[in-house]
Amino acid sequence: MTNLTRRDFLKLSGGLAATAAALAACKPLGATTDPPLPTLAPTTAPLTAIPASTAVPINEQTIARALRRLMFAPKAEDYARAKQIGLEKFVDEMLIQPQGDDPDVASKIKDLTTLGMSPSELVEFDQDGKRGKPGDELMRATALRSTYSRYQLYEMMVDFWTNHFNIYIRKNLTGMLKTADDRDVVRKYALGKFYDILSASAHSPAMMIYLDNFESTKNKPNENYARELLELHTLGVDGGYTQQDVQELARVLTGWGVAGRRGAKPGEFEYRQNIHDTGSKSILGKKYENNGQQEGELVLQALAKHRSTINYVSKKLVRRFVADDPPQALIAKAAKTFTDSDGDIPKVMKTLVMSDEFRASLGQKFKRPYEFIISALRVTNAQVDPGRALNNYLNQMGQPLFQWGTPDGYPDEAPAWATTGGMLTRWNFALALCNNTLREAKVDLTPLTKDATTIDAAIDSLSLAFLGEKLPNEGKQILTKFGGSSNVKTATPMLAALIIGSPYFQYR
Amino acid sequence: MNTKLSRRDFLSTFASGITCMGVRTPDWYPRFTFFAPQNVGPRGDVLVCIFQRGAMDGINVVIPYTESDYYKARPTLAIPEPKSGKDNAIIDLDGKFGLHPSLRPFKEIWDAKQLAPIHAAGSPDPTHSHFDAMDYMERGTPGEKQIPTGWLARHLQTVAWENKSPFRAVGMGTLLQTSLRGPVSATSLQSIAEFHLGGRNRSDPIKQFQSAISQMYSGSTPLDQSASLTLQATDMLEKINVGTYKPANKAEYPKGNFGTALMQVAQLIKAEVGLEIAAVDLGGWDTHVRQGALEGDMPDLLAELSQGLAALYKDLGDAMKKVTIVTMSEFGRRVAENGGGGTDHGHGNVMFVMGGGVNGGKVYGDWPGIGKDKLDGPGDLAITTDFRDVLGEIVQKRMLNDKLSEVFPNYSKFKMRDVLQKLA
């Protein structure tokens, strides 16, 4: 059989496409011109090619949608401020690395004492009955920060880097040390320079343990971290390195590890010269002579500005903030900013957000479960006390916090998440939240519809609060019919659940 | 609230819409009560497809114990020879290969000639990346990143019969396996018992909620299809008594997600809900450190694997005649162990095929050897059987699909090893 491109293959499966076209004719929600919300996006990446359009203006509607893309969920005051000062200025504000927690959040997490602990203090929890505490507190703090912080784009970036430098907290000491990694790597540099976050990650005790580098010695180097450093953190799998490069890099990184129990600072990053391979190495065609820990530092510097790294990280950012199938032209623009600014992440983000491709893509990125849950909590102004029950919903949808086992991080494409089990859990969560039956999140929805005297007006109020705009007619008709002749107050919880369970709320 | 509308009422009220939208018609209902629908050809086996994520160390699974290089390469990980007679010795298969002792539950199935290992099998692509290798294997397209669909999805799309059951293809777990992604929607299922909307007994408001949700997702996008399948599946599961399942023949599934998933597969097979494919994952095989020879991470995983599959085999009893189980892992591990008592990423591996249609009791594959001069790349077992040969044979002989060129595009040199009998 001759080589088939993806496009050919899709044609070959053309029976299905034809059926889809036929079905579209009687699709109750689609096929409208210029609806308040875009036609529901297809969820398979290959079909969502983004037109390189300059036709999407920056107006109130695009601003609202841009905010929904860049925040877990905007609040009324966010919509108002962005409309007042304009998208660009609003984005500039959101791209500033915050100094410390939002004051509201700080008061909610002040009792979580492990958050500020050093690695040495954290590994003290490695005893029966205590092991779970740092991880539990970190999950709790993370959900509170995502839900309540005003620094919403920062929190989205924290989520991005948490996945880029993924660490699974169910692997022995990582459950404790991830707390330090979250604070000293991810949060410290989420809106900083790429080299800084890369280097911090390479010196993170949790990473050294998660990817086994702490056990890598000159006699028997372990390739695990070296491989993922190239494949996932920097160059990308197609970035032009070889198996030989992986093996050489593993040798460079021998000695990079974590201080043991008998050391002065157990649990801290430690370089051990006595297990370092002192031979010369060659990586990506460059020689590294015996130079102790410095060899690894030099490789990290080279990797941070390598062409492949720039393209790979740019592409991942575009996938996260623009489209499952990242437009090549936008990757190139982002990569140029990356190069010109020496890896300044806020500048790269600004390039993305102000692009035509970004505006053309609004409302078409499927929310991952965590985004779905947090956005629902935010728009309903829920009082959240996050713990096992909320994480269990995430678990049922496949995205519990810090529990993706493999180092590639949670998938960032709709087909992974738009599953039957995932959809069912979304609906059940919407029902439980809006009917106030969740143990860890309490809502009072009555203020949202207090001025509405008809079901129609209540639907509009809820849509504006949840989506920043009204539902398209097709969707609204279904809700109107559902509400029937019941009174606004009685109908509000189920109408709210329907909007949160609707296709519109699944996209950002 | 508006007047009570059941889902069925709703469907008939909007009948004009339904005719146009095939996906909404509950035409799987009749098949709920009898397995083979009329006017379609005979269906093939149910396929249970096991993916061992993380790269299983096949050298310590079906062990080439007669090669002295095995013992040389693995000073701490090697398993004692069968003739040592110890409890922890290799379980001999054919005088050349033997099973790891943690796979003891497999022995009975081997003796019944319903189990066949295929050794030195895998993907011809040389990648040592878990993620690329898994992706290549699940899409069935080594070295090719352009075809977005999974091999199982393409099989479902091209096979001769129709089956609109929401349980036609099920991925056990929360995320749908890549092998099942494609134009034919598959159900992801974590727990049968918990697969319901708004509580076990649906109240009227929940029914109305479901009706409104189903209207909002009545288009033809993949999300609509997935949502629609979800609602059909909840309807159908409501009719299965899920609370009281007792495995037959004293089968005991191991505790944990894997055993639970297999038990639910058995449940779906016995309920005759139209299951054709179940994908089940068992992760944790990335044993770079402390792999364990007789005790530890890998022996535990082998025990879980073999106890789980043996329980399924027992539980299904006669039904195994029309069930095929296949195992795979993205690649194998380096022949020589590393300094941490583990093994690094390798290449060739072993696959297992189990079921009533298997010509079992024989180790298949051309063994390339593990002497230094026989190794591939950085010291890996070479591959002599393309994994598509094994899967292709299953597709053709047991799943009755001759369109191998569509299930495995860009591959034509199938070398069938007669691991299976053709389903009559």
Interface residues (C-beta under 8 A of the other chain):
Chain A: M1 N3 L4 T5 R6 F9 L12 S13 L16 T19 A20 A22 L23 A24 A25 C26 K27 P28 L29 G30 L40 A41 P42 T43 T44 A45 P46 D212 E215 S216 T217 N219 K220 P221 N222 E223 N224 R227 E231 L232 V237 Q243 V246 Q247 F366 N395 Q396 M397 G398 G405 T406 D408 P411 A414 P415 A416 W417 A418 T419 T420 G421 G422 M423 L424 W427 N428 L431 G475 I478 L479 K481 F482 G483 G484 S485 S486 T490 A491 M494 A497 L498 G501 S502 P503 Q506
Chain B: M1 N2 T3 G17 C20 M21 G22 V23 R53 G54 P126 T127 H128 S129 H130 F131 D132 Q146 I147 P148 T149 Q157 P166 G171 G173 T174 L175 L176 R181 P183 S185 T187 S188 L189 Q190 E194 F195 L197 G198 P205 I206 Q208 F209 S211 A212 I213 Q215 M216 Y217 S218 G219 S220 T221 P222 L223 D224 S226 A227 L229 T230 A233 T234 G283 G284 D286 H288 V289 N338 G339 G340 G342 D344 H345 G377 P378 S405 E406 P409 N410 Y411 S412
